Amino acid sequence: MEHQHASDPPPPWKAAGYRIQLAREADLPRLAGVERAAARQFPGRLIPPAQRAGVVPLAVLREAWNEGRLWVALSPAGLPVGFAVAGTCDGEAFLIELDVHPAHQCLGLGRALVARVAQWARTAGYAALALTTFASLPWNAPFYARLGFQALVPGACGPALAERLAAEARLGLRERVAMRLSLR
Ligand SMILES: CC(C)(COP(=O)(O)OP(=O)(O)OC[C@H]1O[C@@H](n2cnc3c(N)ncnc32)[C@H](O)[C@@H]1OP(=O)(O)O)[C@@H](O)C(=O)NCCC(=O)NCCS
């Protein structure tokens, strides 16, 4: 994962007054709206309507918040407009969910949230950060590849990651791929 150098200009989100930080309790009920708005970008051929409307349950967000593995992007007005939830899978760190509201995309917030999750994972001693995503959508697998993630062939997935892909396929999601960023 690349690093910001002192001489680099600040990323657009920072220059515009956004912040990335651990979520606050008051952010939790606002995240479903961000997730639903972001999910509207997924084409219907890749995800059934019922799945597109689904969100990370509040109890899951609350547990992640409680354990310090939920981060938010805050707008200049202080409202959450993006978030990332991390967990574990097969003994490695796992990006459970990443969303940025469409009105606030392409400012580098997604990239910065992934960097925050990778930093958490590295500090916690995990060897890698894995995720599952859509293989062909430009803001999914190609975006993660630019951040250093590599696609895993099915045989290279651990049992829990393989089961996660299988569960996604059962829900009707198509063209999903697992990816992994080595942290060592
Ligand atoms: C993925 C997502 C979080 C990225 O958020 P973001 O704040 O826009 O991210 P960034 O600004 O850091 O970067 C987005 C990248 O996608 C690219 N991108 C976005 N939309 C694109 C499009 N329609 N066509 C081509 N590239 C696109 C941008 O050019 C940028 O690439 P770069 O940083 O390598 O130049 C956001 O698109 C989103 O919420 N999507 C819907 C939910 C989703 O896909 N979540 C991830 C599932 S694993």
The ligand as a Tripos MOL2 file, in Angstrom:
@<TRIPOS>MOLECULE
LIG
   48    50     1     0     0
SMALL
NO_CHARGES

@<TRIPOS>ATOM
      1 C1        -15.6460    1.4700   -3.9020 C.3       1 LIG1
      2 C2        -15.9020    2.8380   -3.2770 C.3       1 LIG1
      3 C3        -15.9690    2.6990   -1.7620 C.3       1 LIG1
      4 C4        -14.7560    3.7940   -3.6520 C.3       1 LIG1
      5 O1        -14.9920    5.0240   -2.9730 O.3       1 LIG1
      6 P1        -14.3190    6.4060   -3.4560 P.3       1 LIG1
      7 O2        -14.3310    7.3360   -2.3090 O.co2     1 LIG1
      8 O3        -14.9160    6.8490   -4.7220 O.co2     1 LIG1
      9 O4        -12.8310    5.8900   -3.7050 O.3       1 LIG1
     10 P2        -11.5780    6.6930   -4.2480 P.3       1 LIG1
     11 O5        -11.9560    8.1080   -4.5650 O.co2     1 LIG1
     12 O6        -10.4800    6.4660   -3.2780 O.co2     1 LIG1
     13 O7        -11.2100    5.8930   -5.5680 O.3       1 LIG1
     14 C5        -12.1820    5.3670   -6.4150 C.3       1 LIG1
     15 C6        -11.4630    4.7450   -7.5800 C.3       1 LIG1
     16 O8        -12.4200    4.1130   -8.4070 O.3       1 LIG1
     17 C7        -12.3660    4.7070   -9.6780 C.3       1 LIG1
     18 N1        -13.7300    4.7830  -10.1760 N.ar      1 LIG1
     19 C8        -14.8270    5.1230   -9.4940 C.ar      1 LIG1
     20 N2        -15.9030    5.0510  -10.2700 N.ar      1 LIG1
     21 C9        -15.4560    4.6480  -11.4800 C.ar      1 LIG1
     22 C10       -16.0750    4.4000  -12.7260 C.ar      1 LIG1
     23 N3        -17.4050    4.5050  -12.8930 N.pl3     1 LIG1
     24 N4        -15.2980    4.0140  -13.7550 N.ar      1 LIG1
     25 C11       -13.9560    3.8890  -13.6020 C.ar      1 LIG1
     26 N5        -13.3120    4.1020  -12.4480 N.ar      1 LIG1
     27 C12       -14.0560    4.4890  -11.4150 C.ar      1 LIG1
     28 C13       -11.7650    6.0790   -9.4680 C.3       1 LIG1
     29 O9        -11.1660    6.5540  -10.6500 O.3       1 LIG1
     30 C14       -10.7460    5.8050   -8.3940 C.3       1 LIG1
     31 O10        -9.5960    5.2000   -8.8820 O.3       1 LIG1
     32 P3         -8.1130    5.6570   -8.4060 P.3       1 LIG1
     33 O11        -8.1990    6.1130   -6.9820 O.co2     1 LIG1
     34 O12        -7.2670    4.4550   -8.5210 O.co2     1 LIG1
     35 O13        -7.7620    6.7590   -9.3240 O.co2     1 LIG1
     36 C15       -17.2200    3.4590   -3.8160 C.3       1 LIG1
     37 O14       -17.1750    3.4700   -5.2410 O.3       1 LIG1
     38 C16       -18.4610    2.6950   -3.3840 C.2       1 LIG1
     39 O15       -18.9740    2.8830   -2.2900 O.2       1 LIG1
     40 N6        -18.9800    1.8530   -4.2880 N.am      1 LIG1
     41 C17       -20.1800    1.0880   -4.0320 C.3       1 LIG1
     42 C18       -19.9640    0.0640   -2.9490 C.3       1 LIG1
     43 C19       -18.7580   -0.7950   -3.2420 C.2       1 LIG1
     44 O16       -18.4730   -1.1390   -4.3900 O.2       1 LIG1
     45 N7        -18.0610   -1.1570   -2.1750 N.am      1 LIG1
     46 C20       -16.8870   -2.0040   -2.2490 C.3       1 LIG1
     47 C21       -17.3220   -3.4150   -2.3570 C.3       1 LIG1
     48 S1        -15.9960   -4.5510   -2.0310 S.3       1 LIG1
@<TRIPOS>BOND
     1     1     2 1
     2     2     3 1
     3     2     4 1
     4     2    36 1
     5     4     5 1
     6     5     6 1
     7     6     7 2
     8     6     8 1
     9     6     9 1
    10     9    10 1
    11    10    11 2
    12    10    12 1
    13    10    13 1
    14    13    14 1
    15    14    15 1
    16    15    16 1
    17    15    30 1
    18    16    17 1
    19    17    18 1
    20    17    28 1
    21    18    19 ar
    22    18    27 ar
    23    19    20 ar
    24    20    21 ar
    25    21    22 ar
    26    21    27 ar
    27    22    23 1
    28    22    24 ar
    29    24    25 ar
    30    25    26 ar
    31    26    27 ar
    32    28    29 1
    33    28    30 1
    34    30    31 1
    35    31    32 1
    36    32    33 2
    37    32    34 1
    38    32    35 1
    39    36    37 1
    40    36    38 1
    41    38    39 2
    42    38    40 1
    43    40    41 1
    44    41    42 1
    45    42    43 1
    46    43    44 2
    47    43    45 1
    48    45    46 1
    49    46    47 1
    50    47    48 1
@<TRIPOS>SUBSTRUCTURE
     1 LIG1         1 GROUP 0 **** ****
